[in-house]
Amino acid sequence: MDIKILPHDEATERVVINTLTQEPYNWYEVNQLIHEDCFYNPLYRRIFNIIRECHEKGNSYDQASIFEELKKPAKAWI
């Protein structure tokens, strides 16, 4: 059985996450175009979900608060 890896670009994923952490006001535009399944790298997917949850709850975030969330066990996405 051949396993095919879908095209991905970790540098682009990193740019998206960096933009969202440095300029949170971009969330509303990014959220219309990108969803968690767009991220190949599990770490970037998890960070994206942390940012999404913050916006859904109306909470602000920064790199330090994201790092604190990353220390917690990941939620099971069932």
C-alpha positions in Angstrom: 0.0 0.0 0.0 1.5 3.3 -1.1 0.9 6.2 1.3 0.6 9.5 -0.6 1.5 12.8 1.2 -0.7 15.6 0.1 1.1 18.8 -1.1 2.0 21.1 1.7 4.3 23.9 2.6 5.4 24.2 6.2 6.9 27.7 5.6 3.5 29.0 4.5 1.9 27.4 7.5 4.4 29.0 9.7 3.7 32.4 8.1 0.0 32.1 8.7 0.5 31.2 12.3 3.0 33.9 12.8 0.7 36.5 11.2 -2.2 35.4 13.5 0.0 35.6 16.6 1.5 39.0 15.7 -1.6 40.6 14.2 -4.7 38.9 15.8 -7.0 41.3 13.9 -6.3 39.3 10.8 -8.2 36.4 12.2 -11.5 37.3 10.6 -10.1 37.4 7.1 -8.0 34.3 7.6 -10.8 32.3 9.2 -12.9 32.8 6.0 -10.1 31.2 3.9 -8.4 28.6 6.1 -9.5 25.9 8.5 -7.7 23.4 10.6 -7.6 20.8 7.9 -5.4 23.1 5.8 -2.5 22.5 8.1 -0.3 19.5 7.5 1.9 20.1 10.5 0.1 18.9 13.7 1.7 21.6 15.8 0.5 24.4 13.5 -2.9 22.8 13.4 -3.1 22.8 17.2 -2.0 26.4 17.4 -4.6 27.3 14.8 -7.2 25.6 17.0 -6.1 27.4 20.1 -6.4 30.7 18.3 -9.8 29.7 17.0 -11.0 28.7 20.5 -9.8 32.1 21.9 -11.8 33.9 19.2 -14.9 31.8 19.8 -14.7 32.5 23.5 -14.0 36.2 23.0 -10.6 35.9 24.7 -7.5 37.7 23.6 -4.2 35.8 23.1 -0.5 36.3 22.5 2.5 34.1 22.0 2.8 33.5 25.8 -0.8 32.4 26.3 -0.6 30.1 23.2 2.6 28.6 24.7 0.8 28.0 28.0 -2.1 26.2 26.1 0.4 24.1 24.3 1.7 22.8 27.6 -1.7 21.3 28.3 -2.7 17.9 26.9 -4.2 18.2 23.5 -7.9 17.7 23.2 -9.1 14.7 21.4 -10.9 15.8 18.2 -13.4 13.1 17.8 
